[in-house]
Amino acid sequence: MDLTQSILAKSDQLNADDLLSGPRTFTVTEVRRGDDDQPVSIVLAEFPANRPFKPSKTVVRILAYAWGKETDNWPESPRMTLYRDDKVKWAGQEIGGIRISHLSHIDKRIKVALAESKGKKSLHMIDPLPADAPVSPAVSPDTLAELTATFERKGISEDKRLAGVNHYTNGKATALEVITQEQAEHMLAVLADKPDAAPAAADELPIGGE
């Protein structure tokens, strides 16, 4: 029995754990009004619409500085690169959070000092996002189901599955959901004995079982 699904935290938003595999670039399709705790909800083209990005106040301030305070006046199809920052604190503890590294529609690096805690500010630097920078879609439910079924059909043990995930996330993750669509397709190609369809040789991927 694969316990992966049972240990995943329920979430109605993109969270820092979804970025364990590394930074991802997303396209903004809609900005909605949230609630009192999270007043901004950003729908991303490359992530499920029912799990929008709900930025922290720090990130909202950066977006307002870069693209303007009125979202109706933001550039068309703006894009952003998000990453997990392990040093983001909550209630004084470093629990990790989402930060921005790049934004489209800016012509030079942005440097802005924002309050981190009472009496303390941190400098945030945001670089321009190249127009041809690829987006990084999360693995689709269909591909995830196919990958899981392939593991089961081939009798691949849980430890080897996690070894495969760790291969792609530099040892940072243990759940299939954090890999990208491209990574999942790569794994499927290797498992299907089609190494020519993958960017690396099949024996470089630490999964097996046959």
PyMOL commands that place a pseudoatom at each C-alpha (Angstrom):
pseudoatom trace, name=CA, resn=MET, resi=1, chain=A, elem=C, hetatm=0, pos=[0.000, 0.000, 0.000]
pseudoatom trace, name=CA, resn=ASP, resi=2, chain=A, elem=C, hetatm=0, pos=[1.341, 3.412, -1.011]
pseudoatom trace, name=CA, resn=LEU, resi=3, chain=A, elem=C, hetatm=0, pos=[0.973, 5.809, 1.934]
pseudoatom trace, name=CA, resn=THR, resi=4, chain=A, elem=C, hetatm=0, pos=[2.020, 8.923, -0.015]
pseudoatom trace, name=CA, resn=GLN, resi=5, chain=A, elem=C, hetatm=0, pos=[-1.495, 10.288, -0.411]
pseudoatom trace, name=CA, resn=SER, resi=6, chain=A, elem=C, hetatm=0, pos=[-2.426, 9.693, 3.223]
pseudoatom trace, name=CA, resn=ILE, resi=7, chain=A, elem=C, hetatm=0, pos=[0.431, 11.801, 4.628]
pseudoatom trace, name=CA, resn=LEU, resi=8, chain=A, elem=C, hetatm=0, pos=[-0.068, 14.864, 2.430]
pseudoatom trace, name=CA, resn=ALA, resi=9, chain=A, elem=C, hetatm=0, pos=[-1.237, 17.991, 4.202]
pseudoatom trace, name=CA, resn=LYS, resi=10, chain=A, elem=C, hetatm=0, pos=[-4.598, 19.256, 3.003]
pseudoatom trace, name=CA, resn=SER, resi=11, chain=A, elem=C, hetatm=0, pos=[-4.301, 22.669, 1.434]
pseudoatom trace, name=CA, resn=ASP, resi=12, chain=A, elem=C, hetatm=0, pos=[-6.445, 25.133, -0.462]
pseudoatom trace, name=CA, resn=GLN, resi=13, chain=A, elem=C, hetatm=0, pos=[-3.448, 27.063, -1.758]
pseudoatom trace, name=CA, resn=LEU, resi=14, chain=A, elem=C, hetatm=0, pos=[0.034, 26.832, -3.182]
pseudoatom trace, name=CA, resn=ASN, resi=15, chain=A, elem=C, hetatm=0, pos=[2.357, 26.393, -0.234]
pseudoatom trace, name=CA, resn=ALA, resi=16, chain=A, elem=C, hetatm=0, pos=[6.075, 26.351, 0.393]
pseudoatom trace, name=CA, resn=ASP, resi=17, chain=A, elem=C, hetatm=0, pos=[6.236, 22.555, 0.352]
pseudoatom trace, name=CA, resn=ASP, resi=18, chain=A, elem=C, hetatm=0, pos=[5.074, 22.602, -3.271]
pseudoatom trace, name=CA, resn=LEU, resi=19, chain=A, elem=C, hetatm=0, pos=[8.355, 24.331, -4.097]
pseudoatom trace, name=CA, resn=LEU, resi=20, chain=A, elem=C, hetatm=0, pos=[10.662, 21.808, -2.455]
pseudoatom trace, name=CA, resn=SER, resi=21, chain=A, elem=C, hetatm=0, pos=[11.866, 20.680, -5.880]
pseudoatom trace, name=CA, resn=GLY, resi=22, chain=A, elem=C, hetatm=0, pos=[13.117, 24.186, -6.624]
pseudoatom trace, name=CA, resn=PRO, resi=23, chain=A, elem=C, hetatm=0, pos=[11.905, 27.544, -7.954]
pseudoatom trace, name=CA, resn=ARG, resi=24, chain=A, elem=C, hetatm=0, pos=[9.006, 27.556, -10.407]
pseudoatom trace, name=CA, resn=THR, resi=25, chain=A, elem=C, hetatm=0, pos=[7.806, 30.159, -12.842]
pseudoatom trace, name=CA, resn=PHE, resi=26, chain=A, elem=C, hetatm=0, pos=[4.062, 30.812, -13.071]
pseudoatom trace, name=CA, resn=THR, resi=27, chain=A, elem=C, hetatm=0, pos=[1.687, 32.928, -15.144]
pseudoatom trace, name=CA, resn=VAL, resi=28, chain=A, elem=C, hetatm=0, pos=[-0.925, 35.017, -13.327]
pseudoatom trace, name=CA, resn=THR, resi=29, chain=A, elem=C, hetatm=0, pos=[-4.408, 34.524, -14.786]
pseudoatom trace, name=CA, resn=GLU, resi=30, chain=A, elem=C, hetatm=0, pos=[-6.587, 36.165, -12.138]
pseudoatom trace, name=CA, resn=VAL, resi=31, chain=A, elem=C, hetatm=0, pos=[-6.375, 38.050, -8.858]
pseudoatom trace, name=CA, resn=ARG, resi=32, chain=A, elem=C, hetatm=0, pos=[-9.241, 37.540, -6.419]
pseudoatom trace, name=CA, resn=ARG, resi=33, chain=A, elem=C, hetatm=0, pos=[-10.166, 39.088, -3.109]
pseudoatom trace, name=CA, resn=GLY, resi=34, chain=A, elem=C, hetatm=0, pos=[-9.424, 36.738, -0.219]
pseudoatom trace, name=CA, resn=ASP, resi=35, chain=A, elem=C, hetatm=0, pos=[-10.330, 36.874, 3.454]
pseudoatom trace, name=CA, resn=ASP, resi=36, chain=A, elem=C, hetatm=0, pos=[-9.114, 38.974, 6.376]
pseudoatom trace, name=CA, resn=ASP, resi=37, chain=A, elem=C, hetatm=0, pos=[-6.115, 36.738, 7.043]
pseudoatom trace, name=CA, resn=GLN, resi=38, chain=A, elem=C, hetatm=0, pos=[-5.097, 36.350, 3.391]
pseudoatom trace, name=CA, resn=PRO, resi=39, chain=A, elem=C, hetatm=0, pos=[-6.672, 39.222, 1.476]
pseudoatom trace, name=CA, resn=VAL, resi=40, chain=A, elem=C, hetatm=0, pos=[-5.099, 38.423, -1.905]
pseudoatom trace, name=CA, resn=SER, resi=41, chain=A, elem=C, hetatm=0, pos=[-5.603, 35.226, -3.894]
pseudoatom trace, name=CA, resn=ILE, resi=42, chain=A, elem=C, hetatm=0, pos=[-3.686, 34.812, -7.167]
pseudoatom trace, name=CA, resn=VAL, resi=43, chain=A, elem=C, hetatm=0, pos=[-4.742, 32.133, -9.645]
pseudoatom trace, name=CA, resn=LEU, resi=44, chain=A, elem=C, hetatm=0, pos=[-1.837, 30.603, -11.572]
pseudoatom trace, name=CA, resn=ALA, resi=45, chain=A, elem=C, hetatm=0, pos=[-2.133, 29.073, -15.034]
pseudoatom trace, name=CA, resn=GLU, resi=46, chain=A, elem=C, hetatm=0, pos=[0.324, 26.295, -14.205]
pseudoatom trace, name=CA, resn=PHE, resi=47, chain=A, elem=C, hetatm=0, pos=[-1.268, 25.228, -10.912]
pseudoatom trace, name=CA, resn=PRO, resi=48, chain=A, elem=C, hetatm=0, pos=[-4.773, 24.009, -9.989]
pseudoatom trace, name=CA, resn=ALA, resi=49, chain=A, elem=C, hetatm=0, pos=[-7.232, 26.917, -9.862]
pseudoatom trace, name=CA, resn=ASN, resi=50, chain=A, elem=C, hetatm=0, pos=[-8.607, 25.645, -6.567]
pseudoatom trace, name=CA, resn=ARG, resi=51, chain=A, elem=C, hetatm=0, pos=[-5.154, 26.061, -5.018]
pseudoatom trace, name=CA, resn=PRO, resi=52, chain=A, elem=C, hetatm=0, pos=[-4.255, 29.714, -5.710]
pseudoatom trace, name=CA, resn=PHE, resi=53, chain=A, elem=C, hetatm=0, pos=[-1.165, 31.512, -4.479]
pseudoatom trace, name=CA, resn=LYS, resi=54, chain=A, elem=C, hetatm=0, pos=[-2.047, 33.499, -1.356]
pseudoatom trace, name=CA, resn=PRO, resi=55, chain=A, elem=C, hetatm=0, pos=[0.952, 35.782, -0.890]
pseudoatom trace, name=CA, resn=SER, resi=56, chain=A, elem=C, hetatm=0, pos=[2.203, 37.096, 2.415]
pseudoatom trace, name=CA, resn=LYS, resi=57, chain=A, elem=C, hetatm=0, pos=[2.129, 40.822, 3.144]
pseudoatom trace, name=CA, resn=THR, resi=58, chain=A, elem=C, hetatm=0, pos=[5.802, 41.001, 2.211]
pseudoatom trace, name=CA, resn=VAL, resi=59, chain=A, elem=C, hetatm=0, pos=[5.142, 39.527, -1.230]
pseudoatom trace, name=CA, resn=VAL, resi=60, chain=A, elem=C, hetatm=0, pos=[2.036, 41.674, -1.753]
pseudoatom trace, name=CA, resn=ARG, resi=61, chain=A, elem=C, hetatm=0, pos=[4.108, 44.787, -1.038]
pseudoatom trace, name=CA, resn=ILE, resi=62, chain=A, elem=C, hetatm=0, pos=[6.704, 43.677, -3.576]
pseudoatom trace, name=CA, resn=LEU, resi=63, chain=A, elem=C, hetatm=0, pos=[4.024, 43.098, -6.227]
pseudoatom trace, name=CA, resn=ALA, resi=64, chain=A, elem=C, hetatm=0, pos=[2.429, 46.478, -5.522]
pseudoatom trace, name=CA, resn=TYR, resi=65, chain=A, elem=C, hetatm=0, pos=[5.839, 48.132, -5.802]
pseudoatom trace, name=CA, resn=ALA, resi=66, chain=A, elem=C, hetatm=0, pos=[6.679, 46.374, -9.073]
pseudoatom trace, name=CA, resn=TRP, resi=67, chain=A, elem=C, hetatm=0, pos=[3.345, 46.214, -10.912]
pseudoatom trace, name=CA, resn=GLY, resi=68, chain=A, elem=C, hetatm=0, pos=[1.218, 48.791, -9.102]
pseudoatom trace, name=CA, resn=LYS, resi=69, chain=A, elem=C, hetatm=0, pos=[-1.334, 48.825, -6.315]
pseudoatom trace, name=CA, resn=GLU, resi=70, chain=A, elem=C, hetatm=0, pos=[-4.325, 48.303, -8.640]
pseudoatom trace, name=CA, resn=THR, resi=71, chain=A, elem=C, hetatm=0, pos=[-4.342, 44.765, -10.011]
pseudoatom trace, name=CA, resn=ASP, resi=72, chain=A, elem=C, hetatm=0, pos=[-6.659, 45.776, -12.864]
pseudoatom trace, name=CA, resn=ASN, resi=73, chain=A, elem=C, hetatm=0, pos=[-3.743, 47.793, -14.175]
pseudoatom trace, name=CA, resn=TRP, resi=74, chain=A, elem=C, hetatm=0, pos=[-1.181, 45.004, -13.933]
pseudoatom trace, name=CA, resn=PRO, resi=75, chain=A, elem=C, hetatm=0, pos=[0.505, 43.920, -17.193]
pseudoatom trace, name=CA, resn=GLU, resi=76, chain=A, elem=C, hetatm=0, pos=[-1.251, 41.334, -19.314]
pseudoatom trace, name=CA, resn=SER, resi=77, chain=A, elem=C, hetatm=0, pos=[-0.343, 37.755, -18.338]
pseudoatom trace, name=CA, resn=PRO, resi=78, chain=A, elem=C, hetatm=0, pos=[2.381, 38.741, -15.880]
pseudoatom trace, name=CA, resn=ARG, resi=79, chain=A, elem=C, hetatm=0, pos=[4.724, 36.020, -14.698]
pseudoatom trace, name=CA, resn=MET, resi=80, chain=A, elem=C, hetatm=0, pos=[6.662, 35.411, -11.534]
pseudoatom trace, name=CA, resn=THR, resi=81, chain=A, elem=C, hetatm=0, pos=[9.250, 32.970, -10.270]
pseudoatom trace, name=CA, resn=LEU, resi=82, chain=A, elem=C, hetatm=0, pos=[8.503, 31.691, -6.774]
pseudoatom trace, name=CA, resn=TYR, resi=83, chain=A, elem=C, hetatm=0, pos=[10.797, 29.796, -4.446]
pseudoatom trace, name=CA, resn=ARG, resi=84, chain=A, elem=C, hetatm=0, pos=[10.778, 28.337, -0.956]
pseudoatom trace, name=CA, resn=ASP, resi=85, chain=A, elem=C, hetatm=0, pos=[12.703, 30.401, 1.585]
pseudoatom trace, name=CA, resn=ASP, resi=86, chain=A, elem=C, hetatm=0, pos=[13.455, 28.216, 4.607]
pseudoatom trace, name=CA, resn=LYS, resi=87, chain=A, elem=C, hetatm=0, pos=[14.228, 31.274, 6.743]
pseudoatom trace, name=CA, resn=VAL, resi=88, chain=A, elem=C, hetatm=0, pos=[10.711, 32.723, 6.617]
pseudoatom trace, name=CA, resn=LYS, resi=89, chain=A, elem=C, hetatm=0, pos=[9.415, 32.876, 10.163]
pseudoatom trace, name=CA, resn=TRP, resi=90, chain=A, elem=C, hetatm=0, pos=[6.007, 32.420, 11.744]
pseudoatom trace, name=CA, resn=ALA, resi=91, chain=A, elem=C, hetatm=0, pos=[5.545, 33.169, 15.443]
pseudoatom trace, name=CA, resn=GLY, resi=92, chain=A, elem=C, hetatm=0, pos=[9.302, 33.439, 15.767]
pseudoatom trace, name=CA, resn=GLN, resi=93, chain=A, elem=C, hetatm=0, pos=[10.020, 30.025, 14.239]
pseudoatom trace, name=CA, resn=GLU, resi=94, chain=A, elem=C, hetatm=0, pos=[11.653, 29.375, 10.861]
pseudoatom trace, name=CA, resn=ILE, resi=95, chain=A, elem=C, hetatm=0, pos=[9.008, 27.302, 9.104]
pseudoatom trace, name=CA, resn=GLY, resi=96, chain=A, elem=C, hetatm=0, pos=[9.642, 28.291, 5.497]
pseudoatom trace, name=CA, resn=GLY, resi=97, chain=A, elem=C, hetatm=0, pos=[7.555, 30.405, 3.172]
pseudoatom trace, name=CA, resn=ILE, resi=98, chain=A, elem=C, hetatm=0, pos=[7.166, 31.556, -0.419]
pseudoatom trace, name=CA, resn=ARG, resi=99, chain=A, elem=C, hetatm=0, pos=[9.208, 34.403, -1.837]
pseudoatom trace, name=CA, resn=ILE, resi=100, chain=A, elem=C, hetatm=0, pos=[9.679, 35.937, -5.295]
pseudoatom trace, name=CA, resn=SER, resi=101, chain=A, elem=C, hetatm=0, pos=[12.991, 35.932, -7.158]
pseudoatom trace, name=CA, resn=HIS, resi=102, chain=A, elem=C, hetatm=0, pos=[11.949, 37.203, -10.627]
pseudoatom trace, name=CA, resn=LEU, resi=103, chain=A, elem=C, hetatm=0, pos=[9.104, 39.200, -12.152]
pseudoatom trace, name=CA, resn=SER, resi=104, chain=A, elem=C, hetatm=0, pos=[8.168, 39.927, -15.731]
pseudoatom trace, name=CA, resn=HIS, resi=105, chain=A, elem=C, hetatm=0, pos=[7.502, 43.473, -16.934]
pseudoatom trace, name=CA, resn=ILE, resi=106, chain=A, elem=C, hetatm=0, pos=[10.307, 45.107, -14.971]
pseudoatom trace, name=CA, resn=ASP, resi=107, chain=A, elem=C, hetatm=0, pos=[13.344, 46.442, -16.781]
pseudoatom trace, name=CA, resn=LYS, resi=108, chain=A, elem=C, hetatm=0, pos=[15.902, 46.278, -13.988]
pseudoatom trace, name=CA, resn=ARG, resi=109, chain=A, elem=C, hetatm=0, pos=[16.542, 44.717, -10.604]
pseudoatom trace, name=CA, resn=ILE, resi=110, chain=A, elem=C, hetatm=0, pos=[14.239, 45.903, -7.847]
pseudoatom trace, name=CA, resn=LYS, resi=111, chain=A, elem=C, hetatm=0, pos=[15.688, 46.513, -4.404]
pseudoatom trace, name=CA, resn=VAL, resi=112, chain=A, elem=C, hetatm=0, pos=[13.228, 47.218, -1.618]
pseudoatom trace, name=CA, resn=ALA, resi=113, chain=A, elem=C, hetatm=0, pos=[13.673, 47.115, 2.161]
pseudoatom trace, name=CA, resn=LEU, resi=114, chain=A, elem=C, hetatm=0, pos=[10.607, 45.764, 3.968]
pseudoatom trace, name=CA, resn=ALA, resi=115, chain=A, elem=C, hetatm=0, pos=[9.831, 45.214, 7.617]
pseudoatom trace, name=CA, resn=GLU, resi=116, chain=A, elem=C, hetatm=0, pos=[10.612, 41.691, 8.796]
pseudoatom trace, name=CA, resn=SER, resi=117, chain=A, elem=C, hetatm=0, pos=[9.824, 42.257, 12.452]
pseudoatom trace, name=CA, resn=LYS, resi=118, chain=A, elem=C, hetatm=0, pos=[9.448, 45.210, 14.792]
pseudoatom trace, name=CA, resn=GLY, resi=119, chain=A, elem=C, hetatm=0, pos=[12.415, 47.488, 14.269]
pseudoatom trace, name=CA, resn=LYS, resi=120, chain=A, elem=C, hetatm=0, pos=[14.046, 45.232, 11.685]
pseudoatom trace, name=CA, resn=LYS, resi=121, chain=A, elem=C, hetatm=0, pos=[13.995, 45.394, 7.891]
pseudoatom trace, name=CA, resn=SER, resi=122, chain=A, elem=C, hetatm=0, pos=[15.247, 43.021, 5.227]
pseudoatom trace, name=CA, resn=LEU, resi=123, chain=A, elem=C, hetatm=0, pos=[16.389, 43.872, 1.718]
pseudoatom trace, name=CA, resn=HIS, resi=124, chain=A, elem=C, hetatm=0, pos=[14.524, 42.065, -1.060]
pseudoatom trace, name=CA, resn=MET, resi=125, chain=A, elem=C, hetatm=0, pos=[15.977, 41.920, -4.566]
pseudoatom trace, name=CA, resn=ILE, resi=126, chain=A, elem=C, hetatm=0, pos=[13.801, 40.937, -7.530]
pseudoatom trace, name=CA, resn=ASP, resi=127, chain=A, elem=C, hetatm=0, pos=[15.341, 40.381, -10.958]
pseudoatom trace, name=CA, resn=PRO, resi=128, chain=A, elem=C, hetatm=0, pos=[13.671, 40.842, -14.355]
pseudoatom trace, name=CA, resn=LEU, resi=129, chain=A, elem=C, hetatm=0, pos=[12.205, 37.624, -15.735]
pseudoatom trace, name=CA, resn=PRO, resi=130, chain=A, elem=C, hetatm=0, pos=[13.302, 37.010, -19.343]
pseudoatom trace, name=CA, resn=ALA, resi=131, chain=A, elem=C, hetatm=0, pos=[10.453, 36.869, -21.833]
pseudoatom trace, name=CA, resn=ASP, resi=132, chain=A, elem=C, hetatm=0, pos=[11.491, 33.371, -22.939]
pseudoatom trace, name=CA, resn=ALA, resi=133, chain=A, elem=C, hetatm=0, pos=[11.845, 31.931, -19.431]
pseudoatom trace, name=CA, resn=PRO, resi=134, chain=A, elem=C, hetatm=0, pos=[9.968, 28.598, -19.356]
pseudoatom trace, name=CA, resn=VAL, resi=135, chain=A, elem=C, hetatm=0, pos=[7.141, 27.993, -16.926]
pseudoatom trace, name=CA, resn=SER, resi=136, chain=A, elem=C, hetatm=0, pos=[7.284, 25.010, -14.592]
pseudoatom trace, name=CA, resn=PRO, resi=137, chain=A, elem=C, hetatm=0, pos=[3.906, 23.298, -14.439]
pseudoatom trace, name=CA, resn=ALA, resi=138, chain=A, elem=C, hetatm=0, pos=[3.219, 21.008, -11.516]
pseudoatom trace, name=CA, resn=VAL, resi=139, chain=A, elem=C, hetatm=0, pos=[2.585, 17.376, -12.306]
pseudoatom trace, name=CA, resn=SER, resi=140, chain=A, elem=C, hetatm=0, pos=[-0.974, 16.868, -13.545]
pseudoatom trace, name=CA, resn=PRO, resi=141, chain=A, elem=C, hetatm=0, pos=[-3.348, 14.520, -11.679]
pseudoatom trace, name=CA, resn=ASP, resi=142, chain=A, elem=C, hetatm=0, pos=[-3.515, 12.225, -14.720]
pseudoatom trace, name=CA, resn=THR, resi=143, chain=A, elem=C, hetatm=0, pos=[0.267, 11.953, -14.991]
pseudoatom trace, name=CA, resn=LEU, resi=144, chain=A, elem=C, hetatm=0, pos=[0.590, 11.421, -11.261]
pseudoatom trace, name=CA, resn=ALA, resi=145, chain=A, elem=C, hetatm=0, pos=[-1.963, 8.611, -11.418]
pseudoatom trace, name=CA, resn=GLU, resi=146, chain=A, elem=C, hetatm=0, pos=[-0.145, 7.058, -14.372]
pseudoatom trace, name=CA, resn=LEU, resi=147, chain=A, elem=C, hetatm=0, pos=[3.177, 7.247, -12.569]
pseudoatom trace, name=CA, resn=THR, resi=148, chain=A, elem=C, hetatm=0, pos=[1.751, 5.700, -9.399]
pseudoatom trace, name=CA, resn=ALA, resi=149, chain=A, elem=C, hetatm=0, pos=[0.094, 2.909, -11.399]
pseudoatom trace, name=CA, resn=THR, resi=150, chain=A, elem=C, hetatm=0, pos=[3.373, 2.244, -13.217]
pseudoatom trace, name=CA, resn=PHE, resi=151, chain=A, elem=C, hetatm=0, pos=[5.226, 1.943, -9.924]
pseudoatom trace, name=CA, resn=GLU, resi=152, chain=A, elem=C, hetatm=0, pos=[2.657, -0.548, -8.677]
pseudoatom trace, name=CA, resn=ARG, resi=153, chain=A, elem=C, hetatm=0, pos=[2.579, -2.539, -11.917]
pseudoatom trace, name=CA, resn=LYS, resi=154, chain=A, elem=C, hetatm=0, pos=[6.352, -2.892, -11.914]
pseudoatom trace, name=CA, resn=GLY, resi=155, chain=A, elem=C, hetatm=0, pos=[6.442, -3.802, -8.238]
pseudoatom trace, name=CA, resn=ILE, resi=156, chain=A, elem=C, hetatm=0, pos=[8.697, -0.897, -7.336]
pseudoatom trace, name=CA, resn=SER, resi=157, chain=A, elem=C, hetatm=0, pos=[9.105, -0.627, -3.595]
pseudoatom trace, name=CA, resn=GLU, resi=158, chain=A, elem=C, hetatm=0, pos=[8.314, 2.500, -1.607]
pseudoatom trace, name=CA, resn=ASP, resi=159, chain=A, elem=C, hetatm=0, pos=[11.959, 3.183, -0.789]
pseudoatom trace, name=CA, resn=LYS, resi=160, chain=A, elem=C, hetatm=0, pos=[12.889, 3.105, -4.474]
pseudoatom trace, name=CA, resn=ARG, resi=161, chain=A, elem=C, hetatm=0, pos=[10.000, 5.417, -5.332]
pseudoatom trace, name=CA, resn=LEU, resi=162, chain=A, elem=C, hetatm=0, pos=[11.227, 7.921, -2.782]
pseudoatom trace, name=CA, resn=ALA, resi=163, chain=A, elem=C, hetatm=0, pos=[14.768, 7.518, -4.092]
pseudoatom trace, name=CA, resn=GLY, resi=164, chain=A, elem=C, hetatm=0, pos=[13.447, 8.571, -7.490]
pseudoatom trace, name=CA, resn=VAL, resi=165, chain=A, elem=C, hetatm=0, pos=[11.765, 11.647, -6.040]
pseudoatom trace, name=CA, resn=ASN, resi=166, chain=A, elem=C, hetatm=0, pos=[14.893, 12.542, -4.101]
pseudoatom trace, name=CA, resn=HIS, resi=167, chain=A, elem=C, hetatm=0, pos=[16.919, 12.244, -7.290]
pseudoatom trace, name=CA, resn=TYR, resi=168, chain=A, elem=C, hetatm=0, pos=[14.918, 15.125, -8.767]
pseudoatom trace, name=CA, resn=THR, resi=169, chain=A, elem=C, hetatm=0, pos=[14.665, 17.263, -5.656]
pseudoatom trace, name=CA, resn=ASN, resi=170, chain=A, elem=C, hetatm=0, pos=[18.244, 16.991, -4.390]
pseudoatom trace, name=CA, resn=GLY, resi=171, chain=A, elem=C, hetatm=0, pos=[17.139, 14.985, -1.391]
pseudoatom trace, name=CA, resn=LYS, resi=172, chain=A, elem=C, hetatm=0, pos=[14.614, 17.567, -0.224]
pseudoatom trace, name=CA, resn=ALA, resi=173, chain=A, elem=C, hetatm=0, pos=[11.316, 15.811, -0.850]
pseudoatom trace, name=CA, resn=THR, resi=174, chain=A, elem=C, hetatm=0, pos=[9.588, 12.499, -0.320]
pseudoatom trace, name=CA, resn=ALA, resi=175, chain=A, elem=C, hetatm=0, pos=[6.269, 13.003, -2.137]
pseudoatom trace, name=CA, resn=LEU, resi=176, chain=A, elem=C, hetatm=0, pos=[5.534, 12.621, -5.837]
pseudoatom trace, name=CA, resn=GLU, resi=177, chain=A, elem=C, hetatm=0, pos=[3.334, 15.729, -5.834]
pseudoatom trace, name=CA, resn=VAL, resi=178, chain=A, elem=C, hetatm=0, pos=[6.317, 18.087, -5.595]
pseudoatom trace, name=CA, resn=ILE, resi=179, chain=A, elem=C, hetatm=0, pos=[7.898, 17.079, -8.904]
pseudoatom trace, name=CA, resn=THR, resi=180, chain=A, elem=C, hetatm=0, pos=[7.116, 18.930, -12.107]
pseudoatom trace, name=CA, resn=GLN, resi=181, chain=A, elem=C, hetatm=0, pos=[5.256, 17.604, -15.127]
pseudoatom trace, name=CA, resn=GLU, resi=182, chain=A, elem=C, hetatm=0, pos=[8.541, 17.356, -17.036]
pseudoatom trace, name=CA, resn=GLN, resi=183, chain=A, elem=C, hetatm=0, pos=[10.172, 15.375, -14.247]
pseudoatom trace, name=CA, resn=ALA, resi=184, chain=A, elem=C, hetatm=0, pos=[7.216, 12.992, -14.024]
pseudoatom trace, name=CA, resn=GLU, resi=185, chain=A, elem=C, hetatm=0, pos=[7.305, 12.412, -17.768]
pseudoatom trace, name=CA, resn=HIS, resi=186, chain=A, elem=C, hetatm=0, pos=[11.035, 11.753, -17.528]
pseudoatom trace, name=CA, resn=MET, resi=187, chain=A, elem=C, hetatm=0, pos=[10.454, 9.146, -14.835]
pseudoatom trace, name=CA, resn=LEU, resi=188, chain=A, elem=C, hetatm=0, pos=[7.703, 7.510, -16.916]
pseudoatom trace, name=CA, resn=ALA, resi=189, chain=A, elem=C, hetatm=0, pos=[10.007, 7.419, -19.930]
pseudoatom trace, name=CA, resn=VAL, resi=190, chain=A, elem=C, hetatm=0, pos=[12.706, 5.656, -17.922]
pseudoatom trace, name=CA, resn=LEU, resi=191, chain=A, elem=C, hetatm=0, pos=[10.216, 3.229, -16.409]
pseudoatom trace, name=CA, resn=ALA, resi=192, chain=A, elem=C, hetatm=0, pos=[8.865, 2.470, -19.872]
pseudoatom trace, name=CA, resn=ASP, resi=193, chain=A, elem=C, hetatm=0, pos=[12.376, 1.484, -20.969]
pseudoatom trace, name=CA, resn=LYS, resi=194, chain=A, elem=C, hetatm=0, pos=[12.602, 4.470, -23.296]
pseudoatom trace, name=CA, resn=PRO, resi=195, chain=A, elem=C, hetatm=0, pos=[15.818, 6.134, -22.171]
pseudoatom trace, name=CA, resn=ASP, resi=196, chain=A, elem=C, hetatm=0, pos=[16.077, 7.981, -25.479]
pseudoatom trace, name=CA, resn=ALA, resi=197, chain=A, elem=C, hetatm=0, pos=[12.988, 9.994, -24.452]
pseudoatom trace, name=CA, resn=ALA, resi=198, chain=A, elem=C, hetatm=0, pos=[14.687, 11.229, -21.286]
pseudoatom trace, name=CA, resn=PRO, resi=199, chain=A, elem=C, hetatm=0, pos=[17.468, 13.824, -20.961]
pseudoatom trace, name=CA, resn=ALA, resi=200, chain=A, elem=C, hetatm=0, pos=[19.591, 11.458, -18.860]
pseudoatom trace, name=CA, resn=ALA, resi=201, chain=A, elem=C, hetatm=0, pos=[20.502, 7.818, -19.185]
pseudoatom trace, name=CA, resn=ALA, resi=202, chain=A, elem=C, hetatm=0, pos=[18.097, 5.365, -17.604]
pseudoatom trace, name=CA, resn=ASP, resi=203, chain=A, elem=C, hetatm=0, pos=[20.711, 3.999, -15.209]
pseudoatom trace, name=CA, resn=GLU, resi=204, chain=A, elem=C, hetatm=0, pos=[21.173, 7.479, -13.719]
pseudoatom trace, name=CA, resn=LEU, resi=205, chain=A, elem=C, hetatm=0, pos=[17.705, 7.371, -12.187]
pseudoatom trace, name=CA, resn=PRO, resi=206, chain=A, elem=C, hetatm=0, pos=[17.739, 5.448, -8.876]
pseudoatom trace, name=CA, resn=ILE, resi=207, chain=A, elem=C, hetatm=0, pos=[14.468, 3.624, -9.391]
pseudoatom trace, name=CA, resn=GLY, resi=208, chain=A, elem=C, hetatm=0, pos=[13.948, 0.086, -10.504]
pseudoatom trace, name=CA, resn=GLY, resi=209, chain=A, elem=C, hetatm=0, pos=[12.481, -3.117, -9.186]
pseudoatom trace, name=CA, resn=GLU, resi=210, chain=A, elem=C, hetatm=0, pos=[12.383, -5.467, -12.117]
for i in range(1, 210): cmd.bond("trace and resi %d" % i, "trace and resi %d" % (i + 1))
show_as sticks, trace
zoom trace
